Amino acid sequence: MSELHGVEAVVLVGGKGTRLRPLTLSAPKPMLPTAGVPFLEHLLSRIRAVGITHVVLGTSYKAEVFQDHFGDGAKLGLELEYVVEDVPLDTAGAIRNVAHKLRERDVMVFNGDILSGVDLHGIVETHRTSEADVTLHLVKVDDPRRFGCVPTDDEGRVTAFLEKTENPPTDQINAGCYVFRREVINEIPEGRPVSVERETFPGLLERGARVQGHVDATYWLDLGTPAAFVQGSSDLVRGIAPSAALPSEPGEAIVLPGAEVHESAVLSGGTTIGANATVSAGATVTASVVFDNAVIGENATIERSVLGAGSLVQAGVVLRDAVIGDGAVIGARCELIGGARVWPDVVLPEAGVRFSADA
């Protein structure tokens, strides 16, 4: 497949990720380890794979973490630049905030917390053949009531931007990926919060600009909640979601260098075991994300959960749909289920939290 020319990318990574706390207390959401590497690395690998090399990151929360990790982008074959957002500017405001770094006619914009299988060549081709001012990736979802929806006409032109409703007229939603003509970005008001969906896109429609939809049903997931984060990591490990950045071949589990997994432990469901982590005898870890240096004790059961860096889960613990913060200690025979979250460095005593009485 030929490389895209005349296109650069903007990735918006400024959010605080509050729905993912306590994981995002120590790192911004796009930098959380996901299938063995920071989530953002999966997106950057897909951008590079289609030949886009100039990428501007719009940062805010813990902005220094991105530059410390990725530097100038050379290791990924990219030219990375960074623009820090001093106050929250919403999506369009954040795009306008990086305009002085842009230089190509067409600019692909990505929300930095979306895992997507969209054909990047395809969306640029839609943009160019329709001579659009802006093209939106629209994805079809089973239940559009949870989202605002975006209807299109027979030619694929966007006709409206509708708020959440119980009876949406279409199953198409804004998937958080756009192609802008650079002049359109320059027209966004500067220095104040601006919403793409409530101000920029409706304003373009009002004046007759061409706002095009690129509609597909590819893989799409917003990694905003712990459950979605775990699912996204699992889908990457198993090869269900696309990435060019996996540290090993897709499969039931990825085990990073220095990790020790006892031969009687069972890893499945797209689990990731972080560097220098330990999984003890008899433990089962299913569809979970275990960060670096975490320790899982003997006969523990971990399902669809996240273990923060350096956390300790002692023998016989049961975790289902739980989030354990960095450095926390879960005492032997505790049970944490149904969305329980433990903050960093908290220590739960042996059998201190249980949902069954057979202690």
Salt bridges, closest charged atoms under 4 A:
GLU3 OE2 - ARG48 NH1 3.86
GLU8 OE1 - HIS54 ND1 2.73
GLU41 OE1 - HIS69 NE2 3.65
GLU79 OE1 - ARG103 NH2 2.48
GLU81 OE2 - HIS54 NE2 2.67
GLU81 OE1 - LYS101 NZ 3.34
GLU81 OE2 - ARG103 NH1 3.97
ASP90 OD2 - ARG198 NH2 3.56
ASP106 OD1 - ARG105 NH1 3.85
ASP106 OD1 - HIS127 NE2 3.31
ASP106 OD2 - ARG128 NE 2.79
ASP113 OD2 - LYS29 NZ 2.80
ASP133 OD1 - ARG181 NH2 2.25
ASP143 OD1 - ARG145 NE 2.91
GLU155 OE1 - ARG210 NH2 3.82
GLU166 OE1 - ARG145 NH1 3.49
ASP171 OD1 - LYS140 NZ 3.32
GLU183 OE2 - ARG181 NH1 2.27
GLU187 OE1 - ARG207 NH2 2.63
GLU190 OE1 - ARG96 NH2 3.28
GLU199 OE2 - ARG192 NH2 2.66
ASP216 OD1 - HIS137 NE2 2.87
ASP222 OD2 - ARG19 NH2 3.96
ASP235 OD1 - ARG238 NH2 2.74
GLU303 OE1 - ARG304 NH1 3.84
GLU303 OE1 - ARG320 NE 3.02
ASP321 OD1 - ARG304 NE 2.82
GLU335 OE2 - ARG354 NH2 3.23
GLU350 OE2 - ARG333 NH2 3.00
ASP358 OD1 - ARG354 NH2 2.94
